[in-house]
Amino acid sequence: MADMTFAQAINDALHVAMTVDPNVISYGLGTDDPKAVFGTTSGLRKNFGEDRVFEMPTSENAMTGVGIGAALYGMRPVLVHQRLDFALLSMDQIINNAAKWHFMFGGQRSVPITIRMILGRGWGQGPTHSQNLQAIFSHIPGLKVVMASSAVDAKGLLLAAIFDPNPVIFLEHRWLHNLRGDVPPGDYRLPLGQCNVLTDGGDVTVVSSSIMTVEAQHALTFLAGHEIFCDHIDLRTVSPIDWETIRRSVRKTGRLLVADSGTATGSIAGEIIARICQDCWSDLRSPPVRLAMPDFPEGASPSLTEHYHVRAEHIASSIARMVGRRIDPDELVRRRTNPHDVPGSWFTGPF
């Protein structure tokens, strides 16, 4: 095991994939610039050459189409859009081509493309650079959607995505890139569509993904000090969803809270609650709770974002209410030493 950041784990996965399979290519806006997409593509061009690692013009629709064409002819492209918001310019390629090809042509040809997108908030990103639109991609049949929350999962899920026979949307929250953890060496893969149960408890089932998993972990550590113990399920992939693990947990706890980094209406959280109410109605002891962003765009000013996002204190107070306990969630607020719109002192800018 090696201690590395989330970004370094992605970089390691790319190095492994490109070593294992000469058909893997990595390209996109910023792939070979000095910042190397938060360091995730650092050293790739030097090790694998300009034919396999290259920049693209700022034309998201075209670069996505290039990747789909390459995938249809035997390549395994890993395309990066520096922001999810930029990838919206390529939605026709993603939805009407990549996602549909395998179905439309009777399974004769698939599109093994992995599309990395950076999302998340902080440092004045504003309404058009901070959107968490995982629910849009999850709504499209034919796409798998991955949201890792740790360094080890970033490597294992990215390698699985690259070698999956069909298109995968790989969403990276920018607040996670500096998160550290132990990561196995070599060709380490995690199955797509299988969630991870992080903690075991009988009071509430907590379901989350990406940055919300980190917030939930802070909340549950705090609640454990108050003798409140929860099942914590990290989705890992939001399409497909590991329904059986969630159902099994809810049948044990009788309570469900889902934390989502997207807006509430039409969210992944809403879909999970709807499905569990449909499948486990008689097991529920209280109404499920959905914690997500409000249904309006995020501002750029710190004064506008201070109360916009779901944080650990909101998760903790909601769980306490569900089990009929009183706690002081402001204890979690007082523990933070950084402004609300940055994860740590290392976070010095949007790029």
N, C-alpha and C positions, 0 to 999 in steps of 0.2 A: 504494500500500500504506500502511496505517495501523498503527502500533504500538498494540495494545490487549490487555487481559486476556481470558481465556476468557469471563468473565462479560460483559464489554463486547461481545464478539463475538456472544454470544447475544442481547444487547439490540439490537445493530445488525441482526441477522437478523430479529428481531421487528418492528423499525421498517420494514425493507425490505418484509417480507411484507405488513404491514398497509397500506403505501402502495400496493403493487402490486395487491392484491386487497381490496376493501372487505368481502368475506365472511369474512376472517380475523378471529377474535376471540381475546382472551387473557384467561383467568380462572383462578381457583383461590384456595386459601387463601394469603394473603400477597402476592397480586399487587399490591395497592396500599397495603401497609403501609410504614412508613418504611424498612425494610430492603430492600423490593422484591425478595425472593427472591435474596439475595446481590447485589442490584443489577441482576439480569437483566431486570426489568420496569420499571426506572426510566424515568419520563417518558412511558410509554405512555398512561396515562389522560389526561394533559394534552394530548398530541398527537392522540389518536383518540377521546376522549370516553368517558363512563361506559357508553354502550350497547355499546361494543366491548371495554372493559377494566374488569373488575369483580371484586370479592371474592365469595366464596361462604361459606355457613355450613359449619361443621365436620361435613360429611356426605359422605364420599368416594364412597360408592356412588351417592348422588343426583347429585352434581356430574358424575360420569362418565356417568351415564345422560343427563343434560341435554346433555352434549357429543355423545353418540352420536346423540341425536334431532336436534340442530342439524345435525350432519354429514349425516344422511340427507335433510335438507331444504335442502341446498345451501351450508351454512356450512363453514368450515374452522377448527374450534376448536383452540386450543392450550391445553390444560389443564395446570396444574402441581400436583403433589403435593409438598409441601415435603420429604417423605421417601418413599423407596420403601416403607418399612414401613407408612406410612399408606395407600398405594394397595392394600394387601392387603385392605382393607375393600371394595374395588370389583372384586374378581376376577371375580365373576359377570358384571358388565357388560362387562369387558374380554374375558374368554375366551368366554363364551356368546353375546354380542351383537356387539361390535365385530369380533372376529376371524372370526366365522362368517357374517356377513350376506351378504357378496359371494357366497360359495359356496352358501348355503342358498336364495338367490333367483335362482340361475342367472346371476349377473353383471349383473342389471338395475340394481342399486343398490350403491354402495360407501359406506364410512364413512371419509372423509378426516379423521380426528382424529389429532392429535399429543399424546401424553401425556408430559410432562416429569416425571421423578422424580429426586430428589436422593438419592445414596447415599454410602457411605464412612464412614471411621472418624475417630477422633481426639477428644481433649478429653473423654473419659469418655462417649462415645455409648452404650456398653453393648449388651446383646444384642438389644434391640428397636428400636434406632435406627441401626444400622450395617450392616445386612444387604446383601450383594451378591447379589441373586437374579436376575441376568440369565439364568441357565440355565432358570429357570421360564418366563419369557416366551418364550425361544427355542424351548422345547419345543412351543409352541402354533402350529399351522398357521394362517396368516392374519395373523400379526403380524410386522412387521419390527422389529428391535431394534438401536438405534444406541448406540455407546459411543465418543464422540470423545475424543481425547487431547491436542489442541492447540487454540489459539484459532482458527486458520484452518479447521480441520476442524469446530469447533463451529459456526461460521457456515455453512459450505458444506453440512454435513450437516443442520443444522436447517432451512435453507431447502428443501432437497430433501425432507425429511420433511413439512414443512407442505404442499407442493404434490404429494405423493404421493397417489394416489387411494384408498389403503387405510390402515388404522391403523398408526401407528408409535409404538413405545415409545422415548423419547429419555432415556438415562440419563446423568446428570452427577455425576461424583465431586466431592465438595465440596473436595477438596484441589487440584483443577485450576482452580477459579474465579479464582485470582489469577495463574495462569500467563500469561506475556506472549508475544506473537508478532506477526508482520506479517500483516495481514488485507486482502484486496482489498476495494475499495469496491463498493457497488451490489448487484445481484442475482447473487450468486456462489453457485453450487450444485455439490455434488459428488455423483456417482452413488452411490446406495445399493447395497450388495452388491459393492463394489470396494475391496479393501484397498490399503494404501500401503506400498511397500517403502522403508524409511527408510535402511538401509545395505546394502552389498553385501559378501559375503565367502564363502569356500568352506569354513569349518570346521564351522559349525552353523547350522541354520535356527532362529531364535528367533521365536515367534509370541506376540503380546500384544495387549492393548487397554486403553484408559482409563489409570488410574494405573499399571498394570503396564507400560505402554509407557514411561512416564517412568523407572520403576525400571530397566527393561531398558536404556534409553539410558545411564544412569549406569554400569551394569555393563559395557556394550560399549565405552564410552569408556575405562574402566579396562583392559579386556582388550586393547584395541588397543595399549596401551603394553607389553603382553607378547607382541605379535605373534600374537594370536588374533583372527581377523576373521570376522564372522558376517553372514549375511543376517538382517535384522530386519524382520519383517512386522507392521505395525499393522493389525489387522482392520478397524477403523472400524465395521463392522456385524457383530454376532455372529449375526444372522439376517436375510438369508441370508449365508452365508460364501463367500468367494471361494476355492473349493477349487482351482481350476486354478493360481493363483499359489502356493499352499502346496505343491502337488504338484511344480510345476516347481522350486521351491527345494530341496525334499527330495531330488529326483533328482540335484541338483547336489552337495549337501553330504553326504548320507547320514546326517545326524543331525538330530534334532528335539527342541527344548525348548519347552514351552508354559507361559506364566505367566498365572495366572488369579487375580482378586481374590475369587472365590467359594470355597465349600468344595469339597474335592476330589471327593467322591462325586457323580456325576451332573453334573459340571461341563462347561463349554464346552471346557476343556482336555482332559478325558477323551474327549469326542466327536471332537475334532480328532485325537487320537492314535489312536483306534479307526479312524477313516476312513483315515488315512494308512497304518496297518498293513494295512488291507484293500486299499488301492490301490497302495501303494509298498513292499510287503514286501521284494521282492528288491533294492530300492535302499538299504535301511537297513543301516548299518555298525555300529550300536550300538542298544541299547534306547532308545526315546523316553523323555523325562523330563517329568513333570507337576509343576509347582510351584503349589500352591494352598493355601487355608486348611485347618486341621484340621477334622475333622467334629464340632465342638462349638461352642456359641455363644461369641461374643466377650464378655469381661468388661468392666466399666467401669473397674476400677482399673488404673493404669499398670503395676503389678507383674504383673497378669494378661495384659496385652496386649504386653508387651515382646518376647516370642518367638512371638507369634501370627501376625504378618503376614509375607508374602514381601517381602524387600527386595533391593536391588541386590547385596549381598554374597552372598545365597543364589543368585541367578542366576549371578553370576560364578564362584562355587566349583563349581556344578553343571556349567557349560560347561567349565571347566578339567578336571574329572574326565572328562568325555566325550571330550576330546581327549588325555587322558593327560598333562596338565601340572600342575605344582604352583605355586600362587600363595598369597598372603597376603590373604584377603578382608577381614581386619580393617583393612586400609588404608582401605577404603571406610567402615567404621564410624568410624574416627578422623577422617575428613573432615567428618562431620556435626557441626553446631554446635547443632542443636535437639534437644529431647527426641524420643523415638521416635514419640510419638503426636501430633505436630504437624508440618506441612510447613515452617513458617517463622514468623518473629516476627509476621507479619501475621495469623496464625490465632489469634484471641482468644476464640472461643466457637463453640458448635455451630450457631448461627443465622447 
